[in-house]
């Protein structure tokens, strides 16, 4: 019985507390709604008063604009260099077509396309059996002619015989010697050899094929006397000259060197409106003929340029502009661009080089916007 009374008492107490708490919440909600209503009325009054002041007082209007948090970067003044980039190819001055110097059927071709060959190494062998038979026949005739000449020479020294006999034997011997030397030269040419160290670019013949003197057999490219050739737009005529500095990058071997222009062409290619530029290439073992290269040729330099980051420059119907910070206010500055190199642009009009420019936040600000510069 006592337990039941206690439970009933607790139940009544909790109901009373809950009732009290519910009444308090309703009161707080009513109070909140009243404050919100007052805030709305005050906000409306503030906006109306600001509108009147902005219309009547320009200074207040400028101050009332939203102040944006930005970072800045300084315009600089100094050296500005511009480069034109073109793709070039490594070539060799020793790029030759090797032709047959004697006729015959091809017996063997040790060389294959892309093979590196040393000077004197055999590229192909031509059948020289007929030349060999002619050499053997001449050697026999020469042996007899030498014997006859030696006897005539001894007789002539003894004042025996006629001078004509002596001269005829001498002439025959010397003639056969020259003919034999000529045949031996032809015999040597039956083996087609590499004229210098290089690479077999193209093989134009096959084993068993009959060739004649002058028939083209191989295209052979030397590994020395390399240079780079590139096509440059005709708009750069007069800008580039022999001796100009050139930076060359070989993407395949990730190597960069600096060299000079060795020659410029004087004829415009009517198909692509370009002219040839030849660049000197020092001896580099890892650089091979036909390798691709990227040329950076300096075509402009100014030691007194005003330079700004390219991404800060915007444009509207009036032209290019950017924002400079003056006394806590962003000012629109119209400018005239010069050359651009990477993320640096030369400004030829509109800036002096002493301005502080809006960096982060440059797309959010407007002319005469109040700004706060964040500490960096």
C-alpha positions in Angstrom: 0.0 0.0 0.0 2.8 2.4 0.9 4.6 1.6 -2.4 1.5 2.3 -4.4 1.1 5.7 -2.7 4.7 6.6 -3.4 4.3 5.7 -7.1 1.1 7.8 -7.3 2.8 10.7 -5.7 5.8 10.5 -8.2 3.4 10.3 -11.1 1.5 13.4 -10.1 4.8 15.3 -9.5 6.1 14.4 -12.9 2.8 15.5 -14.6 3.1 18.8 -12.8 6.7 19.3 -13.8 5.8 18.5 -17.4 2.9 20.9 -17.4 5.2 23.6 -16.1 7.9 22.9 -18.7 5.3 23.0 -21.5 4.1 26.3 -20.4 7.6 27.7 -20.3 8.4 26.5 -23.9 5.2 28.1 -25.2 6.2 31.4 -23.6 9.7 31.2 -25.0 8.4 30.5 -28.5 6.0 33.4 -28.3 8.9 35.7 -27.1 11.1 34.5 -30.1 8.4 35.3 -32.6 8.0 38.7 -31.2 11.8 39.4 -31.4 11.9 38.1 -35.0 9.1 40.5 -35.9 10.9 43.4 -34.3 14.2 42.4 -36.2 12.4 42.3 -39.5 10.9 45.8 -38.9 14.4 47.1 -37.8 16.1 45.5 -40.9 13.5 47.1 -43.2 14.1 50.5 -41.6 17.9 50.1 -41.9 17.7 49.2 -45.6 15.4 52.1 -46.3 17.7 54.5 -44.4 20.8 53.2 -46.2 19.1 53.6 -49.6 18.3 57.2 -48.8 21.9 57.9 -47.7 23.4 56.2 -50.7 21.3 58.2 -53.0 22.1 61.5 -51.2 25.8 61.0 -50.3 28.3 59.3 -52.8 31.0 59.1 -50.1 28.7 57.0 -48.0 27.8 54.9 -51.0 31.4 54.0 -51.6 32.0 53.2 -47.9 28.8 51.1 -47.8 30.0 48.7 -50.5 30.9 45.3 -49.2 34.6 45.0 -48.2 36.2 41.9 -49.7 39.1 39.9 -48.3 41.8 39.7 -50.9 45.5 39.0 -51.4 47.8 41.2 -53.5 50.8 40.8 -55.8 53.1 43.6 -56.9 53.7 44.5 -60.6 57.4 44.4 -61.4 59.7 46.2 -63.8 62.7 44.6 -65.3 64.0 42.2 -68.0 61.3 40.5 -70.1 62.3 37.9 -72.7 60.0 36.2 -75.3 60.8 33.0 -77.1 59.2 31.4 -80.1 58.9 27.6 -79.8 59.1 25.3 -82.9 59.7 21.7 -83.5 62.8 20.7 -85.4 64.5 17.5 -86.5 68.1 16.3 -86.2 69.7 15.8 -89.6 73.2 15.0 -90.8 75.2 16.7 -93.5 76.5 13.2 -94.3 73.1 11.9 -95.6 74.1 10.1 -98.8 72.8 7.7 -101.4 75.3 4.8 -101.9 75.3 3.5 -105.5 76.9 0.6 -107.2 80.2 1.4 -108.8 80.5 -1.9 -110.7 77.9 -4.1 -112.4 76.9 -7.6 -111.4 74.5 -9.8 -109.4 74.1 -9.2 -105.7 75.4 -12.1 -103.7 74.9 -10.9 -100.1 73.5 -7.9 -98.1 74.8 -8.0 -94.5 73.3 -4.5 -93.9 69.8 -4.1 -92.7 67.7 -1.0 -92.2 68.5 0.8 -88.9 71.9 -1.0 -88.5 74.8 1.1 -87.3 77.9 0.5 -89.5 81.5 1.5 -89.0 83.6 3.1 -91.8 84.7 0.4 -94.2 82.3 -2.3 -93.1 80.7 -4.2 -96.0 77.1 -3.3 -96.8 76.7 -5.6 -99.8 78.7 -8.0 -102.0 78.4 -8.0 -105.8 79.4 -11.0 -108.0 82.8 -10.3 -109.4 83.7 -13.7 -111.0 84.1 -12.1 -114.5 86.4 -9.5 -113.1 88.4 -12.1 -111.3 88.9 -14.1 -114.5 90.0 -11.0 -116.3 92.5 -10.3 -113.5 94.0 -13.8 -113.8 94.3 -13.4 -117.6 96.0 -10.0 -117.3 98.4 -11.4 -114.6 99.5 -14.1 -117.1 100.0 -11.6 -119.9 101.8 -9.2 -117.6 104.2 -11.9 -116.4 105.2 -12.5 -120.1 105.4 -8.8 -120.8 107.7 -8.2 -117.8 110.0 -11.1 -119.0 110.2 -9.6 -122.5 110.8 -6.1 -121.2 113.6 -7.4 -118.9 115.4 -9.1 -121.8 114.9 -6.0 -124.1 116.2 -3.8 -121.3 119.4 -5.9 -120.9 119.9 -6.0 -124.7 119.4 -2.2 -124.9 121.9 -1.6 -122.2 124.4 -3.7 -124.3 123.6 -1.7 -127.4 121.9 -4.6 -129.0 118.6 -4.3 -130.7 116.6 -1.3 -131.7 115.1 1.4 -129.5 111.7 0.7 -130.9 111.8 -2.8 -129.6 112.8 -1.6 -126.2 110.0 1.1 -126.1 107.3 -1.4 -127.3 108.1 -3.9 -124.6 108.2 -1.2 -122.0 104.9 0.3 -123.2 103.2 -3.1 -123.3 104.3 -4.0 -119.7 103.2 -0.6 -118.3 99.8 -0.8 -120.1 99.1 -4.2 -118.7 100.1 -3.0 -115.2 97.6 -0.1 -115.5 94.9 -2.4 -116.7 95.5 -4.8 -113.9 95.3 -2.0 -111.4 92.0 -0.8 -112.8 90.5 -4.3 -112.6 91.7 -4.7 -109.1 90.0 -1.4 -108.2 86.8 -2.7 -109.8 87.2 -5.9 -107.8 87.4 -3.9 -104.6 84.3 -2.0 -105.5 82.4 -5.3 -105.8 82.2 -5.0 -102.0 80.0 -2.0 -101.2 81.3 -0.5 -98.0 80.2 2.2 -95.5 81.9 5.5 -96.4 81.9 6.7 -92.7 80.4 5.7 -89.4 76.6 5.9 -89.6 73.3 4.2 -89.9 71.7 2.4 -92.8 68.5 4.3 -93.4 67.1 2.5 -96.4 68.0 -0.7 -98.3 66.9 -0.4 -101.9 68.1 -3.8 -103.3 67.7 -7.5 -102.7 69.9 -10.5 -102.9 70.0 -11.9 -106.5 69.1 -8.6 -108.1 71.3 -7.4 -111.0 72.7 -3.9 -110.6 74.6 -1.6 -112.9 77.1 1.1 -112.1 75.1 4.0 -110.7 72.2 1.9 -109.4 71.1 3.3 -105.9 71.5 0.6 -103.2 71.4 2.3 -99.8 70.6 5.5 -98.1 73.2 6.0 -95.4 73.2 8.7 -92.7 76.4 9.6 -90.8 76.5 10.1 -87.1 78.8 13.2 -87.2 78.2 16.7 -88.6 74.7 16.7 -87.2 72.5 19.8 -87.2 68.9 20.7 -86.5 66.5 22.0 -89.1 63.2 23.7 -88.4 60.5 25.6 -90.3 59.8 29.1 -89.0 56.8 31.3 -89.8 57.6 34.0 -92.4 56.4 36.6 -89.8 59.8 36.1 -88.1 61.9 37.1 -91.1 64.3 39.8 -90.0 63.8 38.9 -86.4 66.0 35.8 -86.5 69.6 36.0 -87.7 72.7 33.9 -87.8 74.3 33.8 -84.3 71.1 34.2 -82.3 70.9 32.1 -79.2 68.7 29.0 -79.2 67.7 26.7 -76.4 67.1 23.1 -77.6 65.3 20.4 -75.7 65.3 16.7 -76.7 62.1 15.3 -75.2 63.0 11.6 -75.7 66.2 11.9 -73.7 65.1 14.8 -71.5 68.2 16.9 -72.3 68.4 20.6 -72.9 71.4 22.6 -74.4 72.0 26.1 -75.6 73.5 26.7 -79.0 73.2 29.2 -81.9 71.5 29.7 -85.3 74.0 28.7 -88.0 72.0 29.7 -91.1 68.6 31.0 -92.1 66.8 30.3 -95.4 66.0 33.1 -97.9 63.1 31.3 -99.6 59.5 31.1 -98.4 57.8 27.7 -98.8 54.5 28.6 -100.6 52.7 25.6 -99.1 53.1 26.5 -95.4 54.5 30.1 -95.5 57.7 29.2 -93.6 61.4 29.4 -94.1 64.2 27.1 -93.0 66.4 27.7 -90.0 69.5 25.6 -89.4 70.9 25.3 -85.8 74.4 24.2 -84.9 74.5 21.0 -82.9 77.6 20.1 -80.9 78.8 16.5 -80.7 76.4 14.6 -78.4 76.7 10.7 -78.3 73.1 10.3 -77.2 71.6 12.5 -80.0 70.8 10.5 -83.2 69.7 11.6 -86.7 65.9 12.1 -87.1 65.5 12.7 -83.4 62.7 15.3 -82.5 63.8 18.5 -80.8 62.0 21.6 -79.5 63.7 24.9 -80.3 63.2 28.0 -78.1 64.4 31.0 -80.1 64.6 34.4 -78.5 62.8 37.0 -80.6 62.2 39.8 -78.2 63.9 41.3 -75.1 63.2 44.5 -73.1 65.1 45.5 -69.9 62.5 48.1 -68.9 59.3 46.1 -69.2 56.3 46.3 -66.7 55.5 42.6 -65.9 52.3 41.2 -64.4 50.9 37.7 -63.9 48.9 36.8 -67.0 46.0 35.3 -65.2 45.1 38.6 -63.5 44.2 40.3 -66.8 40.5 40.4 -67.6 38.6 41.9 -70.5 35.4 43.7 -71.2 34.0 45.7 -74.2 36.6 48.5 -73.6 39.6 46.2 -73.6 42.0 44.5 -71.2 42.1 45.5 -67.5 43.1 44.4 -64.1 42.6 45.7 -60.5 45.1 47.7 -58.5 44.7 48.5 -54.8 44.7 52.2 -53.8 44.0 53.2 -50.2 42.0 50.1 -49.5 39.9 50.4 -52.7 40.1 48.3 -55.9 40.6 50.4 -59.0 40.1 49.2 -62.5 43.1 49.8 -64.7 42.9 49.4 -68.5 46.1 48.2 -70.0 47.7 47.3 -73.3 49.4 44.0 -73.5 52.8 43.2 -75.1 54.3 39.8 -75.3 53.3 36.9 -73.1 55.7 34.2 -71.9 54.4 31.5 -69.6 52.3 33.2 -66.8 54.1 36.5 -67.3 52.7 39.3 -69.6 54.4 42.5 -70.6 52.3 45.7 -70.1 53.2 48.4 -72.6 50.5 50.9 -71.5 48.4 51.6 -68.4 50.9 50.7 -65.6 54.1 52.1 -64.2 55.4 49.0 -62.5 54.8 50.3 -59.0 51.2 49.2 -58.6 49.9 46.6 -56.1 47.5 44.3 -57.9 44.6 42.3 -56.6 45.6 38.6 -56.7 43.2 36.2 -54.9 39.7 37.6 -55.2 40.4 39.5 -58.5 37.3 38.0 -60.1 35.0 39.0 -57.2 36.0 42.7 -56.9 34.7 45.6 -58.9 35.8 49.1 -59.6 35.9 51.2 -56.4 35.1 48.1 -54.2 36.4 48.4 -50.6 38.9 45.6 -50.0 40.8 44.2 -47.0 44.2 42.7 -47.7 44.8 39.4 -46.0 48.1 38.9 -44.2 50.3 36.4 -46.1 
